[in-house]
Amino acid sequence: MQNTANVSFANHTVSIAQAKKQLEMIITTYLEKNNEGASVIPVNRQRPIMLKGPAGIGKTDIPKQVAEKMGLGYVSYSITHHTRQSALGLPKIVTRSYNGENVSTTEYTASEIVTSVRDEIERTGNPNGILFIDEANCASETLSAPMLQLFQNKTLGQSKIPDGWILVLAGNPPEYNKSVKEFDAVTRDRLRIINIAPDSAAWLEYAAEKEIHPIITAYIASDGSKLYSFDSAENNVVTPRGWEELSITLYSYERNGFPITDDLVEQFIGMPEVAGDFYAYYCLVKETITEQEIDLVVQGKATAEIKSRLKDCTMPIRFMIIECMRRRLHSAAVHSDAKKTSQMMDNVTDFVEEVYGKNGELEVFMSGILTDGEVVKAAISNHNAKFGKYLENLTGAEANIKKKMKKTAKT
């Protein structure tokens, strides 16, 4: 008789970007039809997708962004806001006739959640969509059985979620939320769970798109471990959500001339040591260089005094300079004409080579700028010679870049 070995599987984690891609693939397969128009994967085999990960890393944004990208309808609910009655429907007395005898009996109104889905279909005419249930593992005890019914049969009370609508859930692990109730094995066996972990590289790409404050992105770029921290003993946490909301506040305070203080930072960054470290970094940057001076650098108008000061600045400040130059080049690549963008690239390259070329830091600067896909794309399409010589060495795609540059040169 063959022995059976015990095998344990660790929870695999993915980044936010990877979770989006996985969700897109799952939804594509769930909506796939055969030649007869029936679902290739039967509806009763389409397991709900559970996005599970620490608080504040961006789980709740994923379903909406995927729905927008795929052209799907979207309805969102937090299950913690619901009682058994609102989720399942309210009882009502109706009269029915059995063998000629009228009998009063109880029925239920339609579930508020399912009604919202039907309203969305009516409003948009789109039969397909995502029903997103947030904090799914924080539902009250009275909803335990209905939640299992929802996962298994796609129904709430007497109301069925329309076919073509995919159920997506989100929840935190129990160590992050005292209200969390771990799903039992029966419930777990009806879900597809995607475990998500913070990923600084993926977040920095997101931050570039969202134009997160450059001092924040430079700070995270210099030390990715500062993106997310959790101290269960002190119940303190630092999250990507906190950094993004701090970014919005910094921009607003700077526009209005309000002071940026350490206690302001602590309102968003929940670990005092991280908040203090970032505040010190923010002050150091503000004392060393201004946004106006970065503009002069990109315009090719940096004075000798600026160059001398920035040549001697510390490495953390240099991360800030890299981020500011990358952001301006990114904006130009997306919004400006090719000539202006190429001139800015020349100016940046000249500045970096002059100021940092002899310090052995040239590749640090150029590689930091060339992590931006839009900048790389613009350098290739504009045939920028000064950036071109760094593309091959720093992007790790030498043959592909040469091929693209030759192709665009012919067209």
N, C-alpha and C positions, 0 to 999 in steps of 0.2 A: 504494500500500500504506500502511495506517495505521501511524503510528509508535506503539510501545508505550513508555510512560513507566515509569521505575523508581519505585516507590512504597515508602517505608519506613514502618513502623508502630512507634510507641513503645509500650512496655508500659504499658497502662492499669492504674492501681491503685485499689483500693477500701478502705474502712474495714472493720473487723471486723463492724460491724452490717450493712453492705452485702453483705459476703461471706456472712453468715448468710442474708440474704434471697435472694441468688442461689442458694445451695445448696438452700434450700427449694423454689424454683421449678424447679430442675433435677430434683430428686427427684420432685416432683409430676408432671412430664412423663414421667419414666422409669417411674413406676408406673401411668400412665394406661392404661386398657384400652379396646378397641373393643367393639362389640356382641357379637362372638364370644368375648370374654374374652381375646383376645390383646393383647400389648403394642402400643400405638400406635407407639412407637419400638422397633423390634426390639432384642432384648437385645444382639445382636452390633454394634449401632450406638450403644449406650449407653456413651459414652466415660467412663472413670474421671475423677473430678474431682480436680485437684491444687491444693491451697492452698499458695501459695508466698509467703514473705515473711521478714523478719528474725526472728531468734530472740527469743523472749520476749514477742511481741506478743499471744499468745492464740490462735494457729492451732489448737492441739490441743484447745481447748475447744469449738470451733465444731461439729464433727460430733456430739458427745455432746449438746450443747444443742439442736441441730436434731432429733436423734432423739427426745429427750424431748418437745419441742414437738409433733412430728408423730406421736407414738405409735408409734415404730418400735423394733425391736430394735437392739442395739448391741454390737459386738465390736471391741476395739482391740488392735493389735499394733505394736510397734516392730520394723521389719525388721532393724535392726542387731543385735537379739538372736538372730537366726536364722542357722543354717547352711543349706547346701543340703539336708541330710538332714531337718532339722526342718521346713523350709518345704515340701518336696516329698513327704516320707514316707520311711520306711526300707525298704531292700530286704529281700525275704524269698523263700525258695526254695519253689516250689510244683510239684506234679506234674500234668502234663496228658497227655492221651492223643491221639495223632495217628495215624490209620489203624491203630489197635490197638496202637500202641507208646507206652509211658509215657516221657515226657520231662520232666526237671527244668528249670525255667525260673525267671527272676526276675520278681517283681512288686513292687509298692511298697505299703506301708501308706498309709492316708489321711493327707493333709496335716494337721498339727496345727492350722493356721489354719482350714482349711475345716471340720475336725471341731468346732472351737469355735463356728463359725456354726451347724452342725447341732444342737449341744448347746443353743444359745440358742433356736433354733426349738422344740426339744423342751421346753425349760423354760417358755417363755412362751406357746407356741401361736401366736406371731405370725410369719407367713410373710415379712414384709417387714422390712428393716432396713438398717443401715449397717455395712459392714466398713471400719474405719479403719486404714490402714497409715501409721504415723508414720515420719519420716526416710526416706522412700521413695527419695530420691536419694543415700542413704548406704549402700545395700546393697553387700555384698561383690561382687567380680568374679565369683565362682562363681554368683551369683544374677542376673547380667545377663540371660541368656537366659530363665530362668524368669520374671523380672519382665516381660519383653516378652510372654511367653505369657500372663501374668496380665492385662496390660492389653488384649491383643488378644482372648483367648478366655475370660477369667474363669475360668481353671483354674490349679491348681498341681500339677504332676506329672499324676497320673491322677485328681485330685479337682477337681470343678467347683463353683464357688460357686453356691449355689442361686439360681434366678431370684427376683427380688423383693428381692435384697440388692444395694445400691448400693456400689460401690467408691469410697472417698474417700481421698485421699493427702495428706500434708503434707511439706514440705521447705523447707530454707533455701537462699538463694542461695549460691554458692560462696565469696564474700568473707567469709561469717560462719562457715564451717565447713570445715576442711581436708579432712574426709572426704567432702565432697560431690563427686559425679561428675555433670557435666551430662549430661542425656539427649541422645542423638543425634537426628537429624532424624526417623528412622523411629519411634523411641519417642515423641518429642514429638508426632508426628502422630496418636497414639492417645489423647491426653489433652486434657481441657478444663482449662486452667490459669487460676486466679484469682489475680492478683497482689495481695497485701495490703500496705498501708502503715500505719504508726502514724497515728492520728487522735486528737488530744487531746480534741476535742469529743465524739466517740463514746465515748472512754474515760471521760470525766467522767460521762456518763450511766450507763455500766456501774458506775463507782465509787459513784454514788449508790445503785444497787440493792444493791451488795455492802457498803455502809457502810464504804468505805475510810476510813482515819483522816482526820479533817477537816483536819489541818494539811497532810497530803500533797495532798489534793484542792484546798485553797486555794492551795498552792504551784504546782501544775500549772495551775490556773485563771489564776493571775497571769502565767504564762509557759508556754504549751503546748509550746514547743520543749524543755523539760526532761523531757518524758515519755519520749523515746527519743533516745539519742545513741550513736554508734559511732565509735571511733577505731581504724582498722585498723593504724596505725603502732604504737600502744601496746597493741593488742589489748584495749582497754577498751570496755565497753558498759554503757549504762543502758537498762533495759527496763520495760515495764508490769508484767511478772511480778515484777521486782525491787521495784517500788513496792508491789505488792499484798502481797508477802511481808514487806516492811518494815512495812507497816501492821499485819499480824497480830502481828508481834513488838513493835511499839510498844504496842499495846493490852495485850499480855501483860506487858511490863515495867512499864507504868504501873500495872496492877492489883496487881502484886507489889511495887511500890515500888523496883524496880531502877533504877539510874542509866542515863539515855540518853546515850551518848557518841558522839564523832565516829567512832571505830573501829567501833562497832556499825552505824552508818549505812553505812559503807564496805563492810561485809560483804554488803550487798544492792545498793548503788548503786556500780557499777563504775568510775565516772570520779571521781577525787579532787576535782576542782573542783566538780562537781555535788553530790557528797556533802557537801563542806564548806559549800557555799552553803545546802543544805537544813538542815544541822545548825545553822547560824547563825540561819536563819529559825525553826526549831523552838524554839531557846532564846529568841529574841526574843518569840515568841508566848507562851511559858510565863511570861515575865517581865511581860507586859503584861496578860494576861487569863486567867481560869480558866474551866473548863467550868461551874462553879457560878455564876459571874457571868453567863455566857451564859444559863443557866437563869433567872436573875432578870430578864434583859432580856425573854425570851419570856413570862415570867409577869407582866410589867408592874410589877416590883418593883425595877427598877434604881435604885440610890441616886444622889444628885447627884454623889458622888465618882466613881462608875463612869462616869456620863455625861460628866463633865469629862475623865476620863482617856482614854476612847475617842474623844472628839471630837478630841483632839490626836494620836492615834496615826498611824503611817505608813500609806501605802496598802497595803503588803503585809499588815499586820495587819488592815486593813479587809477585804481579800479573805477572811481567816480568819473574821471576824465574819459576813460574808455567808454563807459556807459553813456555819457552825454554825447560823445562823438558818434557812437553807434546809433543812438536815437535820432540824431539830426540827419544822419545819412539814410536811415530807414525811412524817415518822413519824406526826404527828398526823392528817394527811389520810388515811393508810392505816389507822391503828389506832384513832383516837379518834372520839368522836361529833361531829356537826356543830357543836354549840354550843361545845364546848371548842376545836375547830379554829378557828372563826371568831373567838373571843376572842383566841386566840394571834395571829391575823392582825392584829387591831386593835392589840394590844400592840406587835407588831413595827413596824407602820406608824407608830404614835405615837412610838416611840423613834427611828426613822430620820428622821422629819420634824423632831423636836425637835433631835436631835444633829447631823444632817447636812444639814438642809433649807436652811441659809443658806450652805453651802459649795459649792453647785453639784454635789454628789455624790449627790443624792437618786435620780436616775435610775440611777446606777451600782449602788446598793444594790438598788433594787427590780427592775431588770432581771436582776441576778444571782440573785435569789430566784425570779423568775418564769420562769427557764429550766427549772424543774422542772415536768414535766407533771402530776404528782399535785397539786401546790400550785395550779396554774392550774385544774385540774378542780374541786378543792374550793372555790376562790374563786367559781367560776361556780355550782356546785350549791348553795352556801350563801348565794348572793346577797350576798357580803361587799362592802359599799359602799366601804370604805376601800381594799381591794385592787382593787376594780372600776375605780376611776378611773385606775389605773396599767395595767391590763390592756390597754386600748385603745391606749394610746400606746407601750407597750413590747414587746408580743408580735408586732406586725406582722400581726395578724389581726383588725382592728377590726370589720369587718362580720360575720365569722363569730362572734366572741365576743358581739356584740350579739344576733345571732340565737339563739345558744345560751342566753343569759341570759333572753331573752324567752320562749323555749320552756320552760325550766325553771320560770319564774315562773308559767306557766299550769298546769303539772302539779304 
